[in-house]
Amino acid sequence: MQLLCDNRPRIIEFESKLEQRVLWLLLARPDVWDIREQPASLGYVDGAGKSRRHTFDFLVTLQSGRRYAVVVKPERRVCKSRFLRGLADLRRAMPTKFS
């Protein structure tokens, strides 16, 4: 997808229609200042003590400066894979200044 940012075209990539839909919703928000797709991956240790890495789908910066790391997954995959437990481990490992 190509957007116009500061009068320059910008290509934003997404891997699924679900990610595209989330992107459209984020772009519609007037408080969103910037959206980065696939920011640097984050290392963490899961509940079983195993080292893992995760790459978020989007890193959203609001006009207030607050930032959100966004994960986009279909509900059936989240329930089936116990993704929420892993997400809790990931959240504990996230540094305050994630970029």
KOLTOR-134451 format. One record per atom (N, C-alpha, C, O, CB): y, x, z; residue in one letter. Coordinates in steps of 0.02 Angstrom, whole numbers, padded with zeros to 5 digits, always signed. Atoms other than C-alpha are relative to their C-alpha. Glycine has a CB too. Example, Ala and Ser with C-alpha at 12.3 -4.5 7.8 and 13.67 -1.06 7.14 Angstrom:
% residues 2
-00059+00045+00000A
-00225+00615+00390A
+00060+00045+00000A
+00059+00097+00033A
+00001-00050+00062A
-00059-00042-00003S
-00053+00684+00357S
+00055-00039+00037S
+00110-00014+00045S
+00023+00020-00071S
% end
This chain:
% residues 99
-00058+00042+00000M
+00000+00000+00000M
+00061+00044+00000M
+00062+00096+00033M
+00000-00048+00060M
-00060-00040+00004Q
+00173+00065-00041Q
+00058-00039+00030Q
+00070-00097+00012Q
+00015+00019-00072Q
-00059+00029-00032L
+00326+00027+00067L
+00060+00041-00017L
+00054+00099-00038L
-00009-00005+00077L
-00062-00037+00010L
+00506+00076+00048L
+00028+00016+00069L
+00045-00029+00107L
+00051-00041-00042L
-00027-00023-00064C
+00567+00179+00197C
+00059+00045-00015C
+00051+00095-00050C
-00055+00037+00042C
-00061-00038+00013D
+00745+00245+00194D
+00009+00011-00075D
+00026+00066-00097D
-00003+00068+00037D
-00006-00002+00074N
+00748+00206+00007N
-00048+00048-00034N
-00039+00066-00092N
+00071+00019-00018N
+00052-00042+00030R
+00596+00316-00020R
-00066-00036+00006R
-00080-00068+00057R
-00004+00070+00036R
+00065+00033-00005P
+00423+00249-00060P
-00045+00036+00051P
-00043+00097+00056P
-00034-00002-00068P
+00048-00028-00048R
+00291+00274+00074R
-00066-00036-00010R
-00067-00098-00015R
+00026-00007+00074R
+00066+00030+00007I
+00106+00245+00054I
-00033-00002+00068I
-00037+00048+00103I
-00043+00041-00051I
+00036+00009-00062I
+00015+00174+00204I
-00072-00018-00018I
-00084-00065-00056I
+00033-00055+00046I
+00070+00012+00016E
-00173+00181+00198E
-00035-00038+00055E
-00018-00032+00114E
-00036+00066-00013E
+00041+00038-00047F
-00298+00066+00281F
-00070-00002-00029F
-00079+00004-00089F
+00029-00071+00013F
+00070-00003+00021E
-00487+00058+00275E
-00034-00067-00009E
-00090-00070-00034E
-00038+00040+00049E
+00032+00066+00006S
-00519-00129+00280S
+00054-00053-00007S
+00113-00041+00006S
-00045-00014+00062S
-00046+00057+00005K
-00440-00298+00248K
+00026-00018+00070K
+00083-00040+00077K
-00034-00061-00033K
-00022+00014-00068L
-00434-00323+00437L
+00057+00046+00020L
+00107+00024+00048L
-00059+00006+00050L
-00054-00047-00015E
-00330-00165+00457E
+00062-00018-00039E
+00118-00014-00013E
-00022+00072-00017E
-00057+00020+00041Q
-00218-00225+00315Q
+00036-00059+00033Q
+00097-00061+00035Q
-00022-00017-00072Q
-00030+00059-00032R
-00190-00391+00403R
+00037+00019+00064R
+00092-00007+00077R
-00055-00052+00016R
-00034-00024-00061V
-00148-00304+00567V
+00064+00036-00019V
+00116+00028+00013V
-00047+00046+00042V
-00059-00036+00023L
-00028-00191+00473L
+00055-00049-00020L
+00113-00039-00001L
-00018+00045-00060L
-00051+00050+00019W
+00061-00343+00397W
+00032-00031+00061W
+00093-00041+00063W
-00032-00055-00045W
-00027+00030-00061L
+00079-00420+00570L
+00047+00049+00036L
+00099+00029+00062L
-00057-00021+00047L
-00043-00050-00031L
+00150-00258+00640L
+00065+00008-00037L
+00119+00013-00007L
-00036+00067+00005L
-00061-00008+00041L
+00272-00240+00496L
+00047-00059+00006L
+00107-00052-00005L
-00020+00011-00073L
-00041+00060-00007A
+00334-00417+00525A
+00039-00002+00066A
+00086-00041+00073A
-00043-00062-00005A
-00033+00000-00065R
+00388-00376+00702R
+00068+00035-00005R
+00070+00092-00029R
-00043+00034+00054R
-00066-00032+00005P
+00575-00340+00713P
+00010+00058+00048P
+00055+00099+00038P
+00054-00051+00012P
-00007-00054-00048D
+00550-00222+00861D
-00039+00063-00018D
-00037+00112+00018D
-00021-00024+00068D
+00039-00058+00021V
+00435-00102+00766V
+00046+00049-00037V
+00078+00031-00086V
-00060-00020-00044V
-00042-00052+00029W
+00525+00061+00724W
-00040+00042-00050W
-00015+00060-00103W
+00029+00044+00055W
+00041-00044+00042D
+00381+00163+00650D
-00074-00016+00009D
-00095-00037+00063D
+00014+00074+00017D
+00073+00008-00002I
+00197+00148+00608I
-00031+00061-00033I
-00015+00076-00091I
-00023-00067-00035I
+00038-00056+00029R
+00085+00299+00583R
-00073-00020-00002R
-00101-00044+00047R
+00010+00066+00041R
+00071+00015+00005E
-00090+00274+00519E
-00042+00062+00015E
-00022+00118-00002E
-00017-00028-00071E
+00047-00053-00016Q
-00236+00378+00581Q
+00033+00061+00033Q
+00030+00116+00006Q
-00036+00022-00064Q
-00028-00058-00035P
-00144+00487+00708P
-00055+00048+00022P
-00115+00032+00015P
+00042-00023+00062P
+00049-00050-00022A
-00229+00642+00778A
-00052-00031+00046A
-00037-00074+00087A
+00036+00058+00036A
+00054+00027-00041S
-00397+00607+00859S
+00008+00024+00072S
+00040+00075+00086S
-00069+00020-00027S
-00005-00014-00072L
-00413+00607+01048L
-00070+00013+00027L
-00116-00027+00016L
+00034-00058+00038L
+00064-00015-00032G
-00555+00690+01143G
-00003-00032+00069G
+00047-00036+00104G
-00010+00076+00005G
+00010+00031-00066Y
-00627+00605+01296Y
-00073+00006+00019Y
-00116+00022-00022Y
+00023-00074+00000Y
+00068+00000-00026V
-00783+00597+01404V
-00018-00072+00016V
+00018-00106+00053V
-00008+00046+00063V
+00020+00070-00012D
-00877+00431+01405D
-00032-00008+00068D
-00041+00041+00105D
-00048-00024-00055D
+00029+00016-00066G
-00956+00347+01556G
-00065+00036+00014G
-00084+00044+00072G
-00012-00073+00005G
+00063-00036-00008A
-01120+00441+01525A
+00011+00076+00004A
-00037+00114+00008A
-00047-00016-00057A
-00015-00071-00003G
-01030+00610+01530G
-00002+00036-00066G
+00000+00098-00068G
-00047+00033+00047G
+00004-00031+00067K
-01041+00640+01342K
+00070+00007-00029K
+00110-00039-00027K
-00045-00043-00046K
-00064-00012+00034S
-00893+00718+01250S
+00002-00038-00065S
-00046-00037-00104S
+00012+00075-00012S
-00009+00039+00062R
-00826+00607+01111R
+00071+00010-00026R
+00114+00037+00008R
-00014-00076+00013R
-00067+00000+00031R
-00678+00594+00992R
+00011-00068-00030R
-00035-00101-00054R
+00006+00057-00054R
-00018+00064+00031H
-00586+00440+00933H
+00065+00008-00038H
+00112+00040-00015H
+00005-00056+00053H
-00062+00003+00039T
-00456+00415+00796T
+00023-00072-00001T
-00014-00117-00022T
-00011+00028-00073T
-00029+00067+00000F
-00344+00264+00818F
+00018-00020-00071F
+00028+00023-00114F
+00061-00003+00047F
-00019+00024+00066D
-00302+00156+00669D
+00075+00007-00012D
+00096+00026-00067D
-00021-00072-00009D
-00072-00004+00007F
-00115+00151+00700F
+00031+00024+00065F
+00005+00011+00119F
+00030-00068-00020F
-00043-00017-00057L
+00014+00228+00816L
+00067-00033-00015L
+00102-00016-00062L
+00007+00079+00010L
-00059+00041+00011V
+00158+00105+00832V
+00054+00021+00049V
+00042+00026+00109V
-00016-00076+00007V
-00058-00015-00042T
+00330+00154+00898T
+00049-00058-00005T
+00069-00078-00060T
+00034+00068-00020T
-00049+00055-00002L
+00446+00014+00952L
+00070+00029+00003L
+00079+00088+00018L
-00013-00047+00060L
-00069-00022-00003Q
+00635+00024+00944Q
+00019+00023+00070Q
+00064+00065+00077Q
+00047-00056-00022Q
-00013-00020-00070S
+00634+00042+01134S
-00027+00070+00014S
-00010+00100+00066S
-00032-00050+00048S
+00031-00066-00011G
+00535+00205+01114G
-00071-00005+00025G
-00108+00044+00024G
+00042+00039+00048G
+00069+00009-00024R
+00376+00133+01187R
-00049+00006-00059R
-00034-00016-00114R
-00008-00070+00035R
+00049-00011+00053R
+00220+00181+01089R
-00066-00031+00019R
-00086-00032+00077R
-00009+00075-00013R
+00066+00031-00009Y
+00054+00094+01065Y
-00049+00030-00049Y
-00034+00036-00109Y
+00004-00077-00010Y
+00055-00021+00044A
-00108+00163+00997A
-00041-00063-00013A
-00061-00098+00033A
-00045+00057+00033A
+00032+00063+00019V
-00194+00022+00901V
-00069+00014-00028V
-00078+00057-00072V
+00043-00038-00052V
+00069-00003+00025V
-00381+00003+00873V
-00014-00067-00034V
-00001-00120-00005V
-00052+00014+00058V
+00016+00061+00036V
-00437-00123+00742V
-00075-00001-00013V
-00102+00042-00048V
+00040-00005-00068V
+00073+00008+00008K
-00619-00181+00750K
-00016-00074-00004K
+00014-00114+00032K
-00039+00035+00058K
+00022+00070+00000P
-00705-00344+00704P
-00032-00018+00067P
-00065+00024+00098P
-00050-00013-00058P
+00025+00021-00065E
-00751-00444+00859E
-00075+00010+00007E
-00098+00031+00060E
+00017-00072+00012E
+00073-00007-00005R
-00937-00443+00820R
-00021+00072+00012R
-00070+00085+00047R
-00034-00028-00063R
+00016-00071-00012R
-00938-00252+00815R
+00020+00021+00071R
-00015+00061+00102R
+00036+00045-00051R
-00022-00017-00068V
-00841-00241+00978V
-00052-00024+00051V
-00070+00013+00096V
+00069-00032+00015V
+00050+00028-00047C
-00966-00354+01068C
-00067+00034-00006C
-00099+00050+00044C
-00008-00075-00012C
+00066-00028+00012K
-01120-00279+00989K
-00006+00073+00024K
-00058+00093+00050K
-00016-00003-00074K
+00004-00072-00015S
-01078-00096+01020S
+00026+00019+00069S
+00029+00078+00086S
+00038+00038-00052S
-00029-00014-00066R
-01004-00112+01195R
+00062+00044-00006R
+00074+00088+00036R
-00052+00033+00046R
-00059-00041+00015F
-00845-00039+01123F
+00052-00003+00057F
+00086+00046+00069F
+00032-00024-00065F
-00050+00007-00053L
-00738-00105+01267L
-00011+00050+00057L
+00037+00074+00086L
-00001-00071+00027L
+00013-00050-00052R
-00825+00010+01391R
+00026+00069-00023R
+00058+00105+00015R
-00077+00004+00016R
-00024-00063+00027G
-00789+00159+01279G
+00076+00002-00003G
+00107+00054+00007G
-00028+00012-00069G
-00073+00004+00004L
-00610+00100+01258L
+00031+00013+00069L
+00084+00043+00073L
+00022-00069-00026L
-00024-00013-00068A
-00588+00103+01447A
-00002+00075+00015A
+00044+00102+00046A
-00041-00039+00052A
+00005-00073-00009D
-00649+00284+01450D
+00055+00036-00039D
+00086+00083-00015D
-00070+00026-00023D
-00052-00028+00043L
-00531+00325+01308L
+00069-00009+00030L
+00110+00037+00028L
-00003-00032-00070L
-00065+00013-00031R
-00384+00245+01397R
+00013+00046+00058R
+00069+00071+00067R
+00004-00073+00023R
-00008-00046-00057R
-00414+00350+01553R
+00017+00071-00023R
+00053+00107+00011R
-00063+00001+00043R
-00011-00068+00025A
-00411+00508+01447A
+00066+00008-00039A
+00086+00064-00054A
-00057+00021-00044A
-00059-00003+00043M
-00254+00464+01349M
+00059+00032+00036M
+00078+00010+00091M
+00019-00070-00025M
-00058-00031-00031P
-00107+00579+01386P
+00062-00045-00007P
+00065-00087-00052P
+00014+00069-00030P
-00062+00040+00001T
+00064+00504+01421T
+00037+00007-00067T
+00065-00041-00091T
+00046+00020+00057T
-00036-00013+00063K
+00137+00583+01263K
-00049+00007-00058K
-00047+00057-00094K
+00042+00064+00007K
+00047-00002+00056F
-00001+00544+01138F
+00038-00003-00066F
+00084-00044-00074F
-00051-00058+00004F
-00034+00002+00065S
+00053+00583+00960S
-00048+00002-00055S
-00029+00001-00114S
+00049+00058-00007S
% end
